[in-house]
């Protein structure tokens, strides 16, 4: 099935709160913040709006909660926080959401907005600048078991810092849940070449995905570090 909610208008897609229904009927309510950069002409270019690959990956972890339960999970580029909050609700032992400093207020606000569902779960927000080795020395980032990456590969200059961060953050048993809409094929190809010496992957079978929420344009993979 062809599923492209991005065909909605910018106003419908980015300028309203997003609500995500959980299986038991509760709703996650998430603010978006388009045009947070004064120089940006693209409301989705700020890291503060929700994109399709996050929704596909959200439905996947709902179908595979055992990937998350009791794990130490770090999400890179958390944006508005949908995946990180959902992963915490699915029983992660420890969930760390991360993004740039400019996104911290939005992330913390969305966690607070859904506190009635999260209760006392161990969920925190920290800034991570890709490629910054000092940040990766934080105790909370040690022994990471699952890394979540959704729609991070769209700027050429960010590819190498992201791969460097993954190399530092992951050990041999760490699994990377990776979802990417192929916005810019040339950036995707550079990503694949840069990852190849360090990580192997397998593509998630279509039957594991929600039948109504998938797209040929969205790549879903599980990466793992190579054992040299």
Secondary structure, DSSP 8 states (H G I E B T S, - for coil): ----GGGS-HHHHHSS-EEEE-TTS-EEEE---TT-STT-S-TTSSS-S--HHHHHHHHHHHHTGGGTTT-EEEEES-TTSHHHHHHHHTT-SEEEEEE-GGGHHHHHHHHHHTHHHHTT--EEEEE--TT-TTGGGSGGGTT--EEEEES----HHHHHHHHHHHHHH--TT-EEEEEEE-S-HHHHHHHHHHHHTTEEEEE--GGGS-TTS--TTEEEEEEEE---
